[in-house]
Amino acid sequence: MNDSGGGQLRNEEMGGTPVINRPVGGRAADDRAASDRTGPDRAVPRPAHRGPQHARLTAAEPGNAEQLPLELVRRDIAGDRPGVPLMLRIRVLDALTGMPVGAAVLDLRHPEAAGPGEVRGAQVTDAEGYAEFRTVLPGRDPGRPVSIRAEVHVGGYLAGGRSVTYSGTLFVPEQIAGQIDGKVAEDPRPDTGWVLHVVPRDRFDLKAGLLGTITVTVGD
């Protein structure tokens, strides 16, 4: 199929982005013309879209981080506890370089959906910095948002070094949590933590399950 200028429309093999093959000499001529532009006629590159701001975890005070029992390293951290299924997919990046942090220990904990107990578990991030958990929607105190405590242990015994811990609080959006448990709470202040991106598996039945994702950064 030809376009109005005689070029052919096709898809690149990488990325599937539509591009136009110009007639011979067309692109080269355009490139030369662009390089000859000066002053206000020259096109100004647009800044790249960076997307949502990452959740930057803060370094814990030395000696304040709890030891992590090895039996807590597991993907399914809720077990047979009742509640709305919640799948969490979290990525850890270096705050300075933006590169994935692999072999870090991501340690999560939150209140049980029903009862006074606590749910806790940990996963080791893969080479791309990802870790996944299966749990249930946390419970909460009256008037408080639904929250998950996250700690990232970097350079510990799994990496053959001394562990440095970064921590922060992740929140479930009240727009979703309130529809499920019928409770009301104010949205968390920006200085208290970070809100997960949560989508329902079934938009007509939130209790069928939720998927929560977020990218966190660690480092000074």
C-alpha positions as CSV (number, residue, x, y, z in Angstrom):
1,M,0.0,0.0,0.0
2,N,1.5,3.4,-1.0
3,D,1.1,6.7,0.8
4,S,0.4,10.0,-0.9
5,G,4.2,10.7,-1.3
6,G,4.9,7.3,-2.9
7,G,6.5,5.8,0.2
8,Q,5.6,2.4,1.6
9,L,4.1,2.0,5.1
10,R,5.6,-1.0,7.1
11,N,6.2,-2.1,10.7
12,E,9.7,-2.3,12.2
13,E,10.7,-5.8,13.3
14,M,11.6,-4.4,16.7
15,G,8.8,-2.6,18.5
16,G,6.2,-2.7,15.8
17,T,6.4,1.1,15.3
18,P,4.9,2.2,11.9
19,V,7.5,4.0,9.8
20,I,7.4,5.4,6.3
21,N,10.0,4.3,3.7
22,R,10.6,7.5,1.7
23,P,11.7,7.4,-2.0
24,V,15.4,7.3,-2.6
25,G,17.1,10.5,-1.5
26,G,14.0,11.7,0.4
27,R,15.2,11.0,3.9
28,A,18.8,12.0,3.2
29,A,17.6,15.3,1.8
30,D,15.4,15.9,4.8
31,D,18.3,15.1,7.2
32,R,20.6,17.5,5.4
33,A,18.0,20.2,5.5
34,A,17.5,19.7,9.3
35,S,21.2,19.9,9.9
36,D,21.4,23.2,8.0
37,R,18.7,24.9,10.2
38,T,19.8,27.5,12.6
39,G,18.2,29.6,15.2
40,P,14.4,29.3,15.8
41,D,13.9,27.1,12.7
42,R,15.8,24.2,14.2
43,A,13.6,21.5,15.9
44,V,14.1,21.2,19.6
45,P,14.1,17.7,21.0
46,R,11.3,17.0,23.5
47,P,12.2,15.6,27.0
48,A,11.5,11.9,27.4
49,H,8.4,10.9,29.4
50,R,9.6,9.5,32.7
51,G,6.3,8.1,33.9
52,P,5.2,8.0,37.6
53,Q,7.7,9.0,40.2
54,H,9.4,6.0,41.8
55,A,9.0,5.3,45.5
56,R,12.4,6.2,47.1
57,L,13.0,4.1,50.2
58,T,15.1,5.6,53.0
59,A,18.1,4.0,54.7
60,A,17.3,2.6,58.1
61,E,19.4,3.5,61.1
62,P,22.2,0.9,61.7
63,G,21.0,-1.8,64.1
64,N,17.3,-1.0,63.7
65,A,16.6,-3.6,61.1
66,E,15.3,-6.9,62.3
67,Q,16.9,-10.2,61.3
68,L,15.1,-12.1,58.6
69,P,14.5,-15.8,59.3
70,L,15.2,-17.9,56.2
71,E,11.9,-19.7,56.5
72,L,10.2,-16.3,55.6
73,V,11.8,-16.4,52.1
74,R,8.7,-17.4,50.1
75,R,6.4,-16.1,47.4
76,D,3.1,-17.0,49.0
77,I,3.2,-15.0,52.2
78,A,-0.5,-15.2,53.1
79,G,-0.8,-19.0,53.1
80,D,-4.4,-20.1,53.9
81,R,-5.4,-16.8,55.5
82,P,-8.8,-15.5,54.4
83,G,-9.1,-12.3,52.4
84,V,-9.2,-10.8,48.9
85,P,-6.3,-12.2,46.9
86,L,-3.6,-9.6,46.2
87,M,-0.7,-10.2,43.8
88,L,2.2,-7.8,44.3
89,R,4.9,-7.1,41.7
90,I,7.7,-4.8,42.9
91,R,10.8,-3.7,41.1
92,V,13.9,-2.4,42.9
93,L,16.2,0.1,41.1
94,D,19.3,2.0,42.1
95,A,18.3,5.6,42.9
96,L,21.5,7.0,41.3
97,T,21.9,5.0,38.2
98,G,18.4,3.7,37.5
99,M,19.8,0.2,37.0
100,P,18.0,-2.9,38.4
101,V,19.1,-4.1,41.8
102,G,19.4,-7.9,41.6
103,A,20.0,-10.3,44.5
104,A,18.4,-7.8,47.0
105,V,16.1,-9.2,49.6
106,L,12.6,-7.6,49.5
107,D,10.9,-8.0,52.9
108,L,7.2,-7.3,53.2
109,R,4.9,-7.3,56.1
110,H,1.3,-6.2,56.8
111,P,-1.7,-6.8,59.1
112,E,-3.9,-9.8,58.5
113,A,-7.2,-9.2,56.7
114,A,-9.0,-10.4,59.8
115,G,-7.4,-10.7,63.2
116,P,-4.6,-9.2,65.1
117,G,-1.8,-11.2,63.4
118,E,0.8,-10.1,60.9
119,V,1.7,-11.4,57.5
120,R,5.4,-11.4,56.5
121,G,7.5,-12.8,53.8
122,A,10.5,-12.1,51.6
123,Q,11.8,-12.7,48.1
124,V,15.1,-12.2,46.3
125,T,15.0,-9.9,43.4
126,D,15.9,-11.3,40.0
127,A,18.5,-9.9,37.5
128,E,15.9,-7.2,36.4
129,G,15.2,-6.2,40.0
130,Y,11.7,-7.8,40.2
131,A,10.1,-9.8,43.0
132,E,6.5,-11.1,43.2
133,F,4.3,-12.0,46.1
134,R,1.0,-13.6,46.7
135,T,-0.9,-12.3,49.7
136,V,-4.3,-10.9,50.7
137,L,-5.6,-7.3,51.0
138,P,-4.2,-6.2,54.4
139,G,-6.5,-5.3,57.3
140,R,-6.3,-1.9,58.9
141,D,-7.1,0.1,62.0
142,P,-10.2,2.4,61.9
143,G,-9.6,5.6,60.0
144,R,-6.2,4.5,58.7
145,P,-5.3,3.6,55.1
146,V,-4.4,0.1,54.1
147,S,-0.6,-0.2,54.2
148,I,2.3,-2.6,53.6
149,R,5.7,-2.1,55.1
150,A,8.5,-2.7,52.7
151,E,12.2,-3.2,53.4
152,V,15.0,-3.9,50.9
153,H,18.2,-5.5,52.2
154,V,21.1,-4.9,49.9
155,G,24.5,-6.5,50.1
156,G,23.7,-9.0,52.8
157,Y,24.8,-12.6,53.3
158,L,23.1,-13.6,50.0
159,A,25.5,-11.1,48.2
160,G,28.5,-12.0,50.4
161,G,28.6,-8.6,52.2
162,R,27.2,-6.5,54.9
163,S,23.5,-5.7,54.7
164,V,22.2,-2.2,54.2
165,T,18.4,-1.8,54.7
166,Y,16.1,0.7,53.1
167,S,12.4,1.0,54.1
168,G,9.2,2.7,53.3
169,T,5.4,2.3,53.5
170,L,3.3,1.3,50.5
171,F,-0.5,2.1,50.4
172,V,-3.4,0.6,48.6
173,P,-5.5,3.3,47.0
174,E,-8.6,4.2,49.1
175,Q,-10.7,4.2,46.0
176,I,-10.3,0.4,45.9
177,A,-9.8,-0.5,49.5
178,G,-12.8,1.4,50.7
179,Q,-15.1,-0.4,48.2
180,I,-13.9,-3.7,49.4
181,D,-14.0,-3.3,53.2
182,G,-16.6,-0.5,53.4
183,K,-14.3,1.6,55.6
184,V,-13.4,5.2,55.1
185,A,-10.0,6.7,55.5
186,E,-8.2,9.8,54.2
187,D,-5.6,9.3,51.5
188,P,-2.1,9.1,52.9
189,R,0.0,12.2,52.9
190,P,2.9,12.2,50.4
191,D,5.5,12.3,53.1
192,T,4.2,9.1,54.8
193,G,4.7,6.6,51.9
194,W,3.8,5.7,48.4
195,V,0.6,4.5,46.7
196,L,0.6,1.2,44.8
197,H,-0.8,1.1,41.3
198,V,-3.7,-1.4,41.8
199,V,-6.0,-2.9,39.2
200,P,-8.8,-5.5,39.7
201,R,-8.7,-8.8,37.9
202,D,-12.5,-8.4,37.4
203,R,-13.7,-4.8,37.2
204,F,-17.2,-6.0,38.2
205,D,-16.0,-7.9,41.3
206,L,-13.1,-6.4,43.2
207,K,-13.1,-9.3,45.6
208,A,-12.1,-11.6,42.8
209,G,-8.5,-10.4,43.2
210,L,-6.2,-7.4,42.8
211,L,-2.8,-6.8,41.1
212,G,-0.6,-4.2,42.7
213,T,2.7,-2.9,41.2
214,I,5.3,-0.3,42.0
215,T,8.9,0.6,41.4
216,V,11.0,1.5,44.4
217,T,14.6,2.9,44.5
218,V,17.3,2.5,47.0
219,G,20.7,4.1,47.5
220,D,22.1,7.4,48.5
